[in-house]
Amino acid sequence: MKTNNSITTLSQHLDKEYGKIGTKSRTDFEIKAKAFAIGVIIKEERKLAKLTQEQLAQKIGAKKSFISRIENGHSDIQLSTLYKLIEFGLGRKINLTIY
C-alpha cells in the first residue's frame, strides 16, 4: 500500500499555523474558534425560534448589531450574556460541561 507523506492531520496543521497547544497564539486561535462556534449555535437556534436578530436583541435588551457580532464570532461574550441569550431570548436551557 502506498502512503502519501504530504497529507497532514488537522492537529498537525493547527500546530504549524497557530503553534502547539498551550502557546499564546494557539490559545488565542482556540478562543476565537469557540466564539465562532457559539455564534453559529446562537444563529441556528434563533432561526429555529423564527426570530430576527432585531427581535432577539429586543428580548434581551440589546442592539441588533450586538447579536450580529456574536453570531459572526466577533464578540467576546460573557457567560451572563450567553445565559440571557439562550434562556430568556431563545427560551432554551443551557448546560455547561467541563471535562
Sequence and secondary structure as in RCSB ss.txt:
>XXXX:A:sequence
MKTNNSITTLSQHLDKEYGKIGTKSRTDFEIKAKAFAIGVIIKEERKLAKLTQEQLAQKIGAKKSFISRIENGHS
DIQLSTLYKLIEFGLGRKINLTIY
>XXXX:A:secstr
    TT   HHHHHHHHH STTSHHHHHHHHHHHHHHHHHHHHHHHHHTT  HHHHHHHHT  HHHHHHHHTT S
   HHHHHIIIIIIS         
